[in-house]
């Protein structure tokens, strides 16, 4: 499963809109969730809100392409229509409390995707 966590400091989940994060940590979690593979990507769309406003569909589509098929995305907040956008594409939006560390967000997403235990066949 692939989980994307929005962050701006590499320690905590980004506080603010998902699309405003400086980085995205992409985790590919296998059968053992303790050892996910990690890729860090910089947000190439950061700052576009100033020009186009929040809720930009093209930006969201671009992020999905960048993430290459996520199962879940983690943030403290999603912009207008953000949760609906991700759900309509089969991606689970997971909200965490402000100041949550990245590992907490990753764990919450894994639990949400695998409610009957890990791994699920």
PDB file as gemmi writes it, atoms N, CA and C in Angstrom:
CRYST1    1.000    1.000    1.000  90.00  90.00  90.00 P 1                      
ATOM      1  N   UNK A   1       0.842  -1.167   0.000  1.00  0.00           N  
ATOM      2  CA  UNK A   1       0.000   0.000   0.000  1.00  0.00           C  
ATOM      3  C   UNK A   1       0.891   1.234   0.000  1.00  0.00           C  
ATOM      4  N   UNK A   2       0.411   2.284  -0.601  1.00  0.00           N  
ATOM      5  CA  UNK A   2       1.171   3.538  -0.684  1.00  0.00           C  
ATOM      6  C   UNK A   2       0.445   4.622   0.119  1.00  0.00           C  
ATOM      7  N   UNK A   3       1.195   5.246   1.043  1.00  0.00           N  
ATOM      8  CA  UNK A   3       0.663   6.300   1.886  1.00  0.00           C  
ATOM      9  C   UNK A   3       1.528   7.539   1.700  1.00  0.00           C  
ATOM     10  N   UNK A   4       0.894   8.681   1.471  1.00  0.00           N  
ATOM     11  CA  UNK A   4       1.599   9.944   1.290  1.00  0.00           C  
ATOM     12  C   UNK A   4       1.290  10.853   2.472  1.00  0.00           C  
ATOM     13  N   UNK A   5       2.355  11.353   3.120  1.00  0.00           N  
ATOM     14  CA  UNK A   5       2.198  12.240   4.263  1.00  0.00           C  
ATOM     15  C   UNK A   5       2.744  13.616   3.896  1.00  0.00           C  
ATOM     16  N   UNK A   6       1.923  14.648   4.080  1.00  0.00           N  
ATOM     17  CA  UNK A   6       2.346  16.027   3.814  1.00  0.00           C  
ATOM     18  C   UNK A   6       3.189  16.524   4.990  1.00  0.00           C  
ATOM     19  N   UNK A   7       4.340  17.155   4.698  1.00  0.00           N  
ATOM     20  CA  UNK A   7       5.187  17.712   5.747  1.00  0.00           C  
ATOM     21  C   UNK A   7       5.938  18.921   5.208  1.00  0.00           C  
ATOM     22  N   UNK A   8       6.319  19.799   6.099  1.00  0.00           N  
ATOM     23  CA  UNK A   8       7.156  20.929   5.688  1.00  0.00           C  
ATOM     24  C   UNK A   8       8.476  20.952   6.443  1.00  0.00           C  
ATOM     25  N   UNK A   9       8.557  20.144   7.512  1.00  0.00           N  
ATOM     26  CA  UNK A   9       9.797  20.127   8.288  1.00  0.00           C  
ATOM     27  C   UNK A   9      10.440  18.745   8.379  1.00  0.00           C  
ATOM     28  N   UNK A  10       9.801  17.733   7.810  1.00  0.00           N  
ATOM     29  CA  UNK A  10      10.347  16.383   7.844  1.00  0.00           C  
ATOM     30  C   UNK A  10      10.145  15.672   9.167  1.00  0.00           C  
ATOM     31  N   UNK A  11       9.449  16.302  10.104  1.00  0.00           N  
ATOM     32  CA  UNK A  11       9.218  15.713  11.419  1.00  0.00           C  
ATOM     33  C   UNK A  11       7.724  15.574  11.701  1.00  0.00           C  
ATOM     34  N   UNK A  12       6.985  16.616  11.410  1.00  0.00           N  
ATOM     35  CA  UNK A  12       5.555  16.651  11.711  1.00  0.00           C  
ATOM     36  C   UNK A  12       4.727  16.734  10.428  1.00  0.00           C  
ATOM     37  N   UNK A  13       3.476  16.288  10.559  1.00  0.00           N  
ATOM     38  CA  UNK A  13       2.533  16.448   9.458  1.00  0.00           C  
ATOM     39  C   UNK A  13       2.314  17.948   9.265  1.00  0.00           C  
ATOM     40  N   UNK A  14       2.311  18.377   8.020  1.00  0.00           N  
ATOM     41  CA  UNK A  14       2.149  19.797   7.688  1.00  0.00           C  
ATOM     42  C   UNK A  14       0.878  20.357   8.311  1.00  0.00           C  
ATOM     43  N   UNK A  15       1.011  21.505   8.959  1.00  0.00           N  
ATOM     44  CA  UNK A  15      -0.159  22.190   9.514  1.00  0.00           C  
ATOM     45  C   UNK A  15      -0.674  23.135   8.431  1.00  0.00           C  
ATOM     46  N   UNK A  16      -1.871  22.877   7.971  1.00  0.00           N  
ATOM     47  CA  UNK A  16      -2.453  23.662   6.891  1.00  0.00           C  
ATOM     48  C   UNK A  16      -2.938  22.742   5.789  1.00  0.00           C  
ATOM     49  N   UNK A  17      -3.282  23.318   4.673  1.00  0.00           N  
ATOM     50  CA  UNK A  17      -3.805  22.546   3.549  1.00  0.00           C  
ATOM     51  C   UNK A  17      -2.779  21.538   3.054  1.00  0.00           C  
ATOM     52  N   UNK A  18      -3.260  20.371   2.680  1.00  0.00           N  
ATOM     53  CA  UNK A  18      -2.422  19.305   2.143  1.00  0.00           C  
ATOM     54  C   UNK A  18      -1.552  19.813   0.994  1.00  0.00           C  
ATOM     55  N   UNK A  19      -2.143  20.572   0.098  1.00  0.00           N  
ATOM     56  CA  UNK A  19      -1.442  21.046  -1.094  1.00  0.00           C  
ATOM     57  C   UNK A  19      -0.415  22.129  -0.840  1.00  0.00           C  
ATOM     58  N   UNK A  20      -0.348  22.655   0.390  1.00  0.00           N  
ATOM     59  CA  UNK A  20       0.613  23.709   0.719  1.00  0.00           C  
ATOM     60  C   UNK A  20       1.905  23.177   1.325  1.00  0.00           C  
ATOM     61  N   UNK A  21       1.991  21.881   1.550  1.00  0.00           N  
ATOM     62  CA  UNK A  21       3.180  21.301   2.184  1.00  0.00           C  
ATOM     63  C   UNK A  21       4.419  21.519   1.312  1.00  0.00           C  
ATOM     64  N   UNK A  22       5.559  21.623   1.962  1.00  0.00           N  
ATOM     65  CA  UNK A  22       6.821  21.775   1.233  1.00  0.00           C  
ATOM     66  C   UNK A  22       7.268  20.450   0.634  1.00  0.00           C  
ATOM     67  N   UNK A  23       7.010  19.349   1.363  1.00  0.00           N  
ATOM     68  CA  UNK A  23       7.425  18.015   0.923  1.00  0.00           C  
ATOM     69  C   UNK A  23       6.295  17.017   1.114  1.00  0.00           C  
ATOM     70  N   UNK A  24       6.430  15.901   0.420  1.00  0.00           N  
ATOM     71  CA  UNK A  24       5.565  14.751   0.627  1.00  0.00           C  
ATOM     72  C   UNK A  24       6.460  13.543   0.857  1.00  0.00           C  
ATOM     73  N   UNK A  25       6.208  12.851   1.960  1.00  0.00           N  
ATOM     74  CA  UNK A  25       6.911  11.604   2.249  1.00  0.00           C  
ATOM     75  C   UNK A  25       6.018  10.484   1.734  1.00  0.00           C  
ATOM     76  N   UNK A  26       6.531   9.704   0.809  1.00  0.00           N  
ATOM     77  CA  UNK A  26       5.771   8.626   0.188  1.00  0.00           C  
ATOM     78  C   UNK A  26       6.275   7.304   0.752  1.00  0.00           C  
ATOM     79  N   UNK A  27       5.378   6.584   1.390  1.00  0.00           N  
ATOM     80  CA  UNK A  27       5.717   5.299   2.004  1.00  0.00           C  
ATOM     81  C   UNK A  27       5.064   4.176   1.215  1.00  0.00           C  
ATOM     82  N   UNK A  28       5.836   3.183   0.858  1.00  0.00           N  
ATOM     83  CA  UNK A  28       5.310   1.954   0.276  1.00  0.00           C  
ATOM     84  C   UNK A  28       5.414   0.891   1.356  1.00  0.00           C  
ATOM     85  N   UNK A  29       4.272   0.570   1.945  1.00  0.00           N  
ATOM     86  CA  UNK A  29       4.232  -0.349   3.071  1.00  0.00           C  
ATOM     87  C   UNK A  29       3.938  -1.743   2.549  1.00  0.00           C  
ATOM     88  N   UNK A  30       4.817  -2.682   2.854  1.00  0.00           N  
ATOM     89  CA  UNK A  30       4.617  -4.076   2.458  1.00  0.00           C  
ATOM     90  C   UNK A  30       3.870  -4.839   3.527  1.00  0.00           C  
ATOM     91  N   UNK A  31       4.104  -6.130   3.581  1.00  0.00           N  
ATOM     92  CA  UNK A  31       3.413  -6.963   4.568  1.00  0.00           C  
ATOM     93  C   UNK A  31       3.816  -6.625   5.988  1.00  0.00           C  
ATOM     94  N   UNK A  32       5.028  -6.140   6.195  1.00  0.00           N  
ATOM     95  CA  UNK A  32       5.479  -5.747   7.526  1.00  0.00           C  
ATOM     96  C   UNK A  32       5.533  -4.228   7.575  1.00  0.00           C  
ATOM     97  N   UNK A  33       4.560  -3.576   8.243  1.00  0.00           N  
ATOM     98  CA  UNK A  33       4.491  -2.117   8.221  1.00  0.00           C  
ATOM     99  C   UNK A  33       5.619  -1.425   8.975  1.00  0.00           C  
ATOM    100  N   UNK A  34       6.444  -2.167   9.688  1.00  0.00           N  
ATOM    101  CA  UNK A  34       7.557  -1.541  10.407  1.00  0.00           C  
ATOM    102  C   UNK A  34       8.682  -1.123   9.474  1.00  0.00           C  
ATOM    103  N   UNK A  35       8.681  -1.626   8.250  1.00  0.00           N  
ATOM    104  CA  UNK A  35       9.785  -1.351   7.341  1.00  0.00           C  
ATOM    105  C   UNK A  35       9.307  -0.810   5.999  1.00  0.00           C  
ATOM    106  N   UNK A  36       8.661   0.354   6.017  1.00  0.00           N  
ATOM    107  CA  UNK A  36       8.199   0.912   4.734  1.00  0.00           C  
ATOM    108  C   UNK A  36       9.363   1.518   3.955  1.00  0.00           C  
ATOM    109  N   UNK A  37       9.240   1.497   2.664  1.00  0.00           N  
ATOM    110  CA  UNK A  37      10.190   2.199   1.813  1.00  0.00           C  
ATOM    111  C   UNK A  37       9.770   3.655   1.779  1.00  0.00           C  
ATOM    112  N   UNK A  38      10.722   4.556   1.708  1.00  0.00           N  
ATOM    113  CA  UNK A  38      10.418   5.977   1.759  1.00  0.00           C  
ATOM    114  C   UNK A  38      11.017   6.709   0.578  1.00  0.00           C  
ATOM    115  N   UNK A  39      10.209   7.591   0.007  1.00  0.00           N  
ATOM    116  CA  UNK A  39      10.675   8.511  -1.029  1.00  0.00           C  
ATOM    117  C   UNK A  39      10.224   9.898  -0.594  1.00  0.00           C  
ATOM    118  N   UNK A  40      11.098  10.858  -0.722  1.00  0.00           N  
ATOM    119  CA  UNK A  40      10.763  12.232  -0.373  1.00  0.00           C  
ATOM    120  C   UNK A  40      10.710  13.045  -1.659  1.00  0.00           C  
ATOM    121  N   UNK A  41       9.589  13.726  -1.883  1.00  0.00           N  
ATOM    122  CA  UNK A  41       9.464  14.566  -3.072  1.00  0.00           C  
ATOM    123  C   UNK A  41       9.094  15.982  -2.655  1.00  0.00           C  
ATOM    124  N   UNK A  42       9.681  16.941  -3.314  1.00  0.00           N  
ATOM    125  CA  UNK A  42       9.359  18.338  -3.071  1.00  0.00           C  
ATOM    126  C   UNK A  42       8.075  18.674  -3.817  1.00  0.00           C  
ATOM    127  N   UNK A  43       7.267  19.522  -3.240  1.00  0.00           N  
ATOM    128  CA  UNK A  43       5.996  19.912  -3.837  1.00  0.00           C  
ATOM    129  C   UNK A  43       6.245  20.903  -4.974  1.00  0.00           C  
ATOM    130  N   UNK A  44       6.102  20.461  -6.219  1.00  0.00           N  
ATOM    131  CA  UNK A  44       6.340  21.366  -7.341  1.00  0.00           C  
ATOM    132  C   UNK A  44       5.227  22.387  -7.542  1.00  0.00           C  
ATOM    133  N   UNK A  45       4.120  22.224  -6.837  1.00  0.00           N  
ATOM    134  CA  UNK A  45       2.967  23.104  -6.991  1.00  0.00           C  
ATOM    135  C   UNK A  45       2.839  24.097  -5.840  1.00  0.00           C  
ATOM    136  N   UNK A  46       3.775  24.088  -4.932  1.00  0.00           N  
ATOM    137  CA  UNK A  46       3.711  24.955  -3.747  1.00  0.00           C  
ATOM    138  C   UNK A  46       3.664  26.418  -4.175  1.00  0.00           C  
ATOM    139  N   UNK A  47       2.751  27.179  -3.596  1.00  0.00           N  
ATOM    140  CA  UNK A  47       2.626  28.597  -3.900  1.00  0.00           C  
ATOM    141  C   UNK A  47       1.631  28.915  -4.993  1.00  0.00           C  
ATOM    142  N   UNK A  48       1.090  27.893  -5.656  1.00  0.00           N  
ATOM    143  CA  UNK A  48       0.129  28.152  -6.733  1.00  0.00           C  
ATOM    144  C   UNK A  48      -1.178  28.736  -6.220  1.00  0.00           C  
ATOM    145  N   UNK A  49      -1.472  28.560  -4.927  1.00  0.00           N  
ATOM    146  CA  UNK A  49      -2.713  29.098  -4.377  1.00  0.00           C  
ATOM    147  C   UNK A  49      -2.761  30.608  -4.506  1.00  0.00           C  
ATOM    148  N   UNK A  50      -1.589  31.237  -4.392  1.00  0.00           N  
ATOM    149  CA  UNK A  50      -1.546  32.688  -4.503  1.00  0.00           C  
ATOM    150  C   UNK A  50      -2.019  33.148  -5.880  1.00  0.00           C  
ATOM    151  N   UNK A  51      -1.734  32.324  -6.870  1.00  0.00           N  
ATOM    152  CA  UNK A  51      -2.108  32.676  -8.242  1.00  0.00           C  
ATOM    153  C   UNK A  51      -3.498  32.162  -8.612  1.00  0.00           C  
ATOM    154  N   UNK A  52      -3.820  30.917  -8.198  1.00  0.00           N  
ATOM    155  CA  UNK A  52      -5.058  30.275  -8.646  1.00  0.00           C  
ATOM    156  C   UNK A  52      -6.070  30.018  -7.543  1.00  0.00           C  
ATOM    157  N   UNK A  53      -5.700  30.189  -6.278  1.00  0.00           N  
ATOM    158  CA  UNK A  53      -6.605  29.914  -5.163  1.00  0.00           C  
ATOM    159  C   UNK A  53      -6.604  28.444  -4.779  1.00  0.00           C  
ATOM    160  N   UNK A  54      -7.150  28.153  -3.595  1.00  0.00           N  
ATOM    161  CA  UNK A  54      -7.237  26.765  -3.127  1.00  0.00           C  
ATOM    162  C   UNK A  54      -8.303  26.024  -3.913  1.00  0.00           C  
ATOM    163  N   UNK A  55      -8.167  24.715  -3.955  1.00  0.00           N  
ATOM    164  CA  UNK A  55      -9.150  23.892  -4.652  1.00  0.00           C  
ATOM    165  C   UNK A  55      -8.876  23.750  -6.132  1.00  0.00           C  
ATOM    166  N   UNK A  56      -7.655  24.000  -6.546  1.00  0.00           N  
ATOM    167  CA  UNK A  56      -7.281  23.923  -7.958  1.00  0.00           C  
ATOM    168  C   UNK A  56      -7.232  22.459  -8.399  1.00  0.00           C  
ATOM    169  N   UNK A  57      -8.130  22.080  -9.296  1.00  0.00           N  
ATOM    170  CA  UNK A  57      -8.227  20.688  -9.749  1.00  0.00           C  
ATOM    171  C   UNK A  57      -6.972  20.232 -10.484  1.00  0.00           C  
ATOM    172  N   UNK A  58      -6.401  21.093 -11.309  1.00  0.00           N  
ATOM    173  CA  UNK A  58      -5.193  20.724 -12.059  1.00  0.00           C  
ATOM    174  C   UNK A  58      -4.041  20.413 -11.104  1.00  0.00           C  
ATOM    175  N   UNK A  59      -3.938  21.189 -10.032  1.00  0.00           N  
ATOM    176  CA  UNK A  59      -2.897  20.942  -9.032  1.00  0.00           C  
ATOM    177  C   UNK A  59      -3.118  19.583  -8.368  1.00  0.00           C  
ATOM    178  N   UNK A  60      -4.357  19.294  -7.996  1.00  0.00           N  
ATOM    179  CA  UNK A  60      -4.656  18.006  -7.360  1.00  0.00           C  
ATOM    180  C   UNK A  60      -4.348  16.843  -8.292  1.00  0.00           C  
ATOM    181  N   UNK A  61      -4.716  16.976  -9.544  1.00  0.00           N  
ATOM    182  CA  UNK A  61      -4.416  15.915 -10.523  1.00  0.00           C  
ATOM    183  C   UNK A  61      -2.900  15.738 -10.660  1.00  0.00           C  
ATOM    184  N   UNK A  62      -2.172  16.859 -10.680  1.00  0.00           N  
ATOM    185  CA  UNK A  62      -0.718  16.797 -10.771  1.00  0.00           C  
ATOM    186  C   UNK A  62      -0.098  16.101  -9.577  1.00  0.00           C  
ATOM    187  N   UNK A  63      -0.631  16.370  -8.383  1.00  0.00           N  
ATOM    188  CA  UNK A  63      -0.121  15.692  -7.192  1.00  0.00           C  
ATOM    189  C   UNK A  63      -0.375  14.194  -7.266  1.00  0.00           C  
ATOM    190  N   UNK A  64      -1.540  13.785  -7.728  1.00  0.00           N  
ATOM    191  CA  UNK A  64      -1.821  12.353  -7.855  1.00  0.00           C  
ATOM    192  C   UNK A  64      -0.839  11.682  -8.811  1.00  0.00           C  
ATOM    193  N   UNK A  65      -0.525  12.343  -9.906  1.00  0.00           N  
ATOM    194  CA  UNK A  65       0.468  11.780 -10.840  1.00  0.00           C  
ATOM    195  C   UNK A  65       1.838  11.679 -10.163  1.00  0.00           C  
ATOM    196  N   UNK A  66       2.202  12.702  -9.410  1.00  0.00           N  
ATOM    197  CA  UNK A  66       3.472  12.719  -8.700  1.00  0.00           C  
ATOM    198  C   UNK A  66       3.560  11.564  -7.698  1.00  0.00           C  
ATOM    199  N   UNK A  67       2.454  11.248  -7.043  1.00  0.00           N  
ATOM    200  CA  UNK A  67       2.436  10.207  -6.013  1.00  0.00           C  
ATOM    201  C   UNK A  67       2.334   8.791  -6.585  1.00  0.00           C  
ATOM    202  N   UNK A  68       1.977   8.664  -7.852  1.00  0.00           N  
ATOM    203  CA  UNK A  68       1.904   7.375  -8.533  1.00  0.00           C  
ATOM    204  C   UNK A  68       1.024   6.337  -7.808  1.00  0.00           C  
ATOM    205  N   UNK A  69      -0.226   6.678  -7.638  1.00  0.00           N  
ATOM    206  CA  UNK A  69      -1.193   5.708  -7.131  1.00  0.00           C  
ATOM    207  C   UNK A  69      -1.242   5.525  -5.634  1.00  0.00           C  
ATOM    208  N   UNK A  70      -1.457   6.597  -4.871  1.00  0.00           N  
ATOM    209  CA  UNK A  70      -1.538   6.431  -3.421  1.00  0.00           C  
ATOM    210  C   UNK A  70      -2.849   5.769  -2.994  1.00  0.00           C  
ATOM    211  N   UNK A  71      -2.782   5.057  -1.875  1.00  0.00           N  
ATOM    212  CA  UNK A  71      -3.986   4.495  -1.265  1.00  0.00           C  
ATOM    213  C   UNK A  71      -4.561   5.446  -0.225  1.00  0.00           C  
ATOM    214  N   UNK A  72      -3.675   6.266   0.377  1.00  0.00           N  
ATOM    215  CA  UNK A  72      -4.116   7.223   1.392  1.00  0.00           C  
ATOM    216  C   UNK A  72      -3.197   8.434   1.371  1.00  0.00           C  
ATOM    217  N   UNK A  73      -3.752   9.579   1.748  1.00  0.00           N  
ATOM    218  CA  UNK A  73      -2.986  10.813   1.909  1.00  0.00           C  
ATOM    219  C   UNK A  73      -3.273  11.338   3.308  1.00  0.00           C  
ATOM    220  N   UNK A  74      -2.235  11.880   3.965  1.00  0.00           N  
ATOM    221  CA  UNK A  74      -2.351  12.297   5.360  1.00  0.00           C  
ATOM    222  C   UNK A  74      -2.047  13.786   5.486  1.00  0.00           C  
ATOM    223  N   UNK A  75      -2.921  14.505   6.194  1.00  0.00           N  
ATOM    224  CA  UNK A  75      -2.729  15.933   6.426  1.00  0.00           C  
ATOM    225  C   UNK A  75      -3.510  16.358   7.659  1.00  0.00           C  
ATOM    226  N   UNK A  76      -3.267  17.575   8.112  1.00  0.00           N  
ATOM    227  CA  UNK A  76      -4.068  18.122   9.202  1.00  0.00           C  
ATOM    228  C   UNK A  76      -5.329  18.792   8.655  1.00  0.00           C  
ATOM    229  N   UNK A  77      -5.291  19.164   7.369  1.00  0.00           N  
ATOM    230  CA  UNK A  77      -6.420  19.860   6.765  1.00  0.00           C  
ATOM    231  C   UNK A  77      -6.378  19.674   5.256  1.00  0.00           C  
ATOM    232  N   UNK A  78      -7.541  19.550   4.645  1.00  0.00           N  
ATOM    233  CA  UNK A  78      -7.657  19.481   3.193  1.00  0.00           C  
ATOM    234  C   UNK A  78      -8.440  20.697   2.737  1.00  0.00           C  
ATOM    235  N   UNK A  79      -8.039  21.284   1.636  1.00  0.00           N  
ATOM    236  CA  UNK A  79      -8.701  22.468   1.112  1.00  0.00           C  
ATOM    237  C   UNK A  79     -10.111  22.188   0.646  1.00  0.00           C  
ATOM    238  N   UNK A  80     -10.790  23.231   0.129  1.00  0.00           N  
ATOM    239  CA  UNK A  80     -12.174  23.087  -0.323  1.00  0.00           C  
ATOM    240  C   UNK A  80     -12.316  21.971  -1.354  1.00  0.00           C  
ATOM    241  N   UNK A  81     -13.103  20.972  -1.025  1.00  0.00           N  
ATOM    242  CA  UNK A  81     -13.341  19.860  -1.946  1.00  0.00           C  
ATOM    243  C   UNK A  81     -12.218  18.840  -1.999  1.00  0.00           C  
ATOM    244  N   UNK A  82     -11.177  19.020  -1.211  1.00  0.00           N  
ATOM    245  CA  UNK A  82     -10.019  18.123  -1.269  1.00  0.00           C  
ATOM    246  C   UNK A  82     -10.333  16.694  -0.880  1.00  0.00           C  
ATOM    247  N   UNK A  83     -11.046  16.539   0.218  1.00  0.00           N  
ATOM    248  CA  UNK A  83     -11.381  15.178   0.659  1.00  0.00           C  
ATOM    249  C   UNK A  83     -12.242  14.472  -0.380  1.00  0.00           C  
ATOM    250  N   UNK A  84     -13.216  15.182  -0.926  1.00  0.00           N  
ATOM    251  CA  UNK A  84     -14.090  14.583  -1.936  1.00  0.00           C  
ATOM    252  C   UNK A  84     -13.304  14.220  -3.197  1.00  0.00           C  
ATOM    253  N   UNK A  85     -12.362  15.092  -3.580  1.00  0.00           N  
ATOM    254  CA  UNK A  85     -11.538  14.818  -4.752  1.00  0.00           C  
ATOM    255  C   UNK A  85     -10.780  13.499  -4.570  1.00  0.00           C  
ATOM    256  N   UNK A  86     -10.097  13.355  -3.444  1.00  0.00           N  
ATOM    257  CA  UNK A  86      -9.306  12.133  -3.228  1.00  0.00           C  
ATOM    258  C   UNK A  86     -10.205  10.908  -3.139  1.00  0.00           C  
ATOM    259  N   UNK A  87     -11.302  11.003  -2.405  1.00  0.00           N  
ATOM    260  CA  UNK A  87     -12.208   9.853  -2.290  1.00  0.00           C  
ATOM    261  C   UNK A  87     -12.736   9.425  -3.655  1.00  0.00           C  
ATOM    262  N   UNK A  88     -13.060  10.393  -4.510  1.00  0.00           N  
ATOM    263  CA  UNK A  88     -13.618  10.058  -5.829  1.00  0.00           C  
ATOM    264  C   UNK A  88     -12.610   9.330  -6.711  1.00  0.00           C  
ATOM    265  N   UNK A  89     -11.352   9.366  -6.319  1.00  0.00           N  
ATOM    266  CA  UNK A  89     -10.300   8.672  -7.068  1.00  0.00           C  
ATOM    267  C   UNK A  89      -9.755   7.457  -6.316  1.00  0.00           C  
ATOM    268  N   UNK A  90     -10.515   7.032  -5.311  1.00  0.00           N  
ATOM    269  CA  UNK A  90     -10.152   5.829  -4.576  1.00  0.00           C  
ATOM    270  C   UNK A  90      -9.026   6.010  -3.578  1.00  0.00           C  
ATOM    271  N   UNK A  91      -8.761   7.256  -3.184  1.00  0.00           N  
ATOM    272  CA  UNK A  91      -7.695   7.564  -2.231  1.00  0.00           C  
ATOM    273  C   UNK A  91      -8.337   7.998  -0.918  1.00  0.00           C  
ATOM    274  N   UNK A  92      -7.910   7.387   0.184  1.00  0.00           N  
ATOM    275  CA  UNK A  92      -8.472   7.701   1.486  1.00  0.00           C  
ATOM    276  C   UNK A  92      -7.773   8.913   2.092  1.00  0.00           C  
ATOM    277  N   UNK A  93      -8.495  10.028   2.327  1.00  0.00           N  
ATOM    278  CA  UNK A  93      -7.900  11.159   3.032  1.00  0.00           C  
ATOM    279  C   UNK A  93      -7.937  10.898   4.542  1.00  0.00           C  
ATOM    280  N   UNK A  94      -6.804  11.048   5.200  1.00  0.00           N  
ATOM    281  CA  UNK A  94      -6.701  10.806   6.631  1.00  0.00           C  
ATOM    282  C   UNK A  94      -6.276  12.105   7.301  1.00  0.00           C  
ATOM    283  N   UNK A  95      -7.122  12.597   8.226  1.00  0.00           N  
ATOM    284  CA  UNK A  95      -6.794  13.824   8.955  1.00  0.00           C  
ATOM    285  C   UNK A  95      -6.219  13.462  10.318  1.00  0.00           C  
ATOM    286  N   UNK A  96      -5.169  14.202  10.708  1.00  0.00           N  
ATOM    287  CA  UNK A  96      -4.566  14.030  12.019  1.00  0.00           C  
ATOM    288  C   UNK A  96      -4.564  15.373  12.735  1.00  0.00           C  
ATOM    289  N   UNK A  97      -4.332  15.324  14.020  1.00  0.00           N  
ATOM    290  CA  UNK A  97      -4.323  16.544  14.835  1.00  0.00           C  
ATOM    291  C   UNK A  97      -3.121  17.414  14.463  1.00  0.00           C  
ATOM    292  N   UNK A  98      -3.231  18.721  14.639  1.00  0.00           N  
ATOM    293  CA  UNK A  98      -2.068  19.587  14.436  1.00  0.00           C  
ATOM    294  C   UNK A  98      -0.920  19.153  15.343  1.00  0.00           C  
ATOM    295  N   UNK A  99       0.275  19.283  14.862  1.00  0.00           N  
ATOM    296  CA  UNK A  99       1.519  18.932  15.548  1.00  0.00           C  
ATOM    297  C   UNK A  99       1.772  17.434  15.624  1.00  0.00           C  
ATOM    298  N   UNK A 100       0.963  16.626  14.943  1.00  0.00           N  
ATOM    299  CA  UNK A 100       1.201  15.178  14.935  1.00  0.00           C  
ATOM    300  C   UNK A 100       2.515  14.891  14.207  1.00  0.00           C  
ATOM    301  N   UNK A 101       3.270  13.924  14.715  1.00  0.00           N  
ATOM    302  CA  UNK A 101       4.498  13.547  14.030  1.00  0.00           C  
ATOM    303  C   UNK A 101       4.149  12.660  12.833  1.00  0.00           C  
ATOM    304  N   UNK A 102       5.043  12.585  11.888  1.00  0.00           N  
ATOM    305  CA  UNK A 102       4.806  11.848  10.647  1.00  0.00           C  
ATOM    306  C   UNK A 102       4.445  10.397  10.926  1.00  0.00           C  
ATOM    307  N   UNK A 103       5.152   9.754  11.854  1.00  0.00           N  
ATOM    308  CA  UNK A 103       4.898   8.343  12.153  1.00  0.00           C  
ATOM    309  C   UNK A 103       3.473   8.120  12.654  1.00  0.00           C  
ATOM    310  N   UNK A 104       2.932   9.085  13.390  1.00  0.00           N  
ATOM    311  CA  UNK A 104       1.548   8.981  13.855  1.00  0.00           C  
ATOM    312  C   UNK A 104       0.597   9.006  12.667  1.00  0.00           C  
ATOM    313  N   UNK A 105       0.836   9.915  11.732  1.00  0.00           N  
ATOM    314  CA  UNK A 105      -0.007   9.985  10.536  1.00  0.00           C  
ATOM    315  C   UNK A 105       0.073   8.719   9.713  1.00  0.00           C  
ATOM    316  N   UNK A 106       1.276   8.190   9.548  1.00  0.00           N  
ATOM    317  CA  UNK A 106       1.467   6.950   8.792  1.00  0.00           C  
ATOM    318  C   UNK A 106       0.725   5.802   9.473  1.00  0.00           C  
ATOM    319  N   UNK A 107       0.858   5.705  10.779  1.00  0.00           N  
ATOM    320  CA  UNK A 107       0.192   4.647  11.536  1.00  0.00           C  
ATOM    321  C   UNK A 107      -1.328   4.745  11.427  1.00  0.00           C  
ATOM    322  N   UNK A 108      -1.855   5.962  11.510  1.00  0.00           N  
ATOM    323  CA  UNK A 108      -3.315   6.145  11.396  1.00  0.00           C  
ATOM    324  C   UNK A 108      -3.806   5.733  10.012  1.00  0.00           C  
ATOM    325  N   UNK A 109      -3.032   6.053   8.983  1.00  0.00           N  
ATOM    326  CA  UNK A 109      -3.429   5.677   7.621  1.00  0.00           C  
ATOM    327  C   UNK A 109      -3.407   4.160   7.453  1.00  0.00           C  
ATOM    328  N   UNK A 110      -2.366   3.506   7.945  1.00  0.00           N  
ATOM    329  CA  UNK A 110      -2.284   2.046   7.845  1.00  0.00           C  
ATOM    330  C   UNK A 110      -3.459   1.410   8.574  1.00  0.00           C  
ATOM    331  N   UNK A 111      -3.753   1.895   9.776  1.00  0.00           N  
ATOM    332  CA  UNK A 111      -4.891   1.358  10.534  1.00  0.00           C  
ATOM    333  C   UNK A 111      -6.209   1.563   9.791  1.00  0.00           C  
ATOM    334  N   UNK A 112      -6.366   2.710   9.157  1.00  0.00           N  
ATOM    335  CA  UNK A 112      -7.603   2.992   8.423  1.00  0.00           C  
ATOM    336  C   UNK A 112      -7.733   2.114   7.180  1.00  0.00           C  
ATOM    337  N   UNK A 113      -6.607   1.818   6.544  1.00  0.00           N  
ATOM    338  CA  UNK A 113      -6.639   0.995   5.346  1.00  0.00           C  
ATOM    339  C   UNK A 113      -6.760  -0.494   5.669  1.00  0.00           C  
ATOM    340  N   UNK A 114      -6.299  -0.872   6.829  1.00  0.00           N  
ATOM    341  CA  UNK A 114      -6.300  -2.284   7.232  1.00  0.00           C  
ATOM    342  C   UNK A 114      -7.028  -2.472   8.562  1.00  0.00           C  
ATOM    343  N   UNK A 115      -8.337  -2.179   8.604  1.00  0.00           N  
ATOM    344  CA  UNK A 115      -9.049  -2.215   9.877  1.00  0.00           C  
ATOM    345  C   UNK A 115      -9.142  -3.598  10.515  1.00  0.00           C  
ATOM    346  N   UNK A 116      -8.984  -4.658   9.734  1.00  0.00           N  
ATOM    347  CA  UNK A 116      -9.118  -6.011  10.298  1.00  0.00           C  
ATOM    348  C   UNK A 116      -7.767  -6.610  10.671  1.00  0.00           C  
ATOM    349  N   UNK A 117      -6.740  -5.786  10.695  1.00  0.00           N  
ATOM    350  CA  UNK A 117      -5.406  -6.294  11.033  1.00  0.00           C  
ATOM    351  C   UNK A 117      -4.497  -6.245   9.830  1.00  0.00           C  
ATOM    352  N   UNK A 118      -3.217  -6.331  10.055  1.00  0.00           N  
ATOM    353  CA  UNK A 118      -2.230  -6.217   8.991  1.00  0.00           C  
ATOM    354  C   UNK A 118      -1.411  -7.463   8.900  1.00  0.00           C  
ATOM    355  N   UNK A 119      -1.188  -8.043   7.731  1.00  0.00           N  
ATOM    356  CA  UNK A 119      -1.770  -7.650   6.447  1.00  0.00           C  
ATOM    357  C   UNK A 119      -3.131  -8.265   6.223  1.00  0.00           C  
ATOM    358  N   UNK A 120      -3.874  -7.664   5.376  1.00  0.00           N  
ATOM    359  CA  UNK A 120      -5.176  -8.201   5.012  1.00  0.00           C  
ATOM    360  C   UNK A 120      -5.039  -8.818   3.639  1.00  0.00           C  
ATOM    361  N   UNK A 121      -5.501 -10.012   3.495  1.00  0.00           N  
ATOM    362  CA  UNK A 121      -5.426 -10.729   2.210  1.00  0.00           C  
ATOM    363  C   UNK A 121      -6.645 -10.428   1.367  1.00  0.00           C  
TER     364      UNK A 121                                                      
END                                                                             
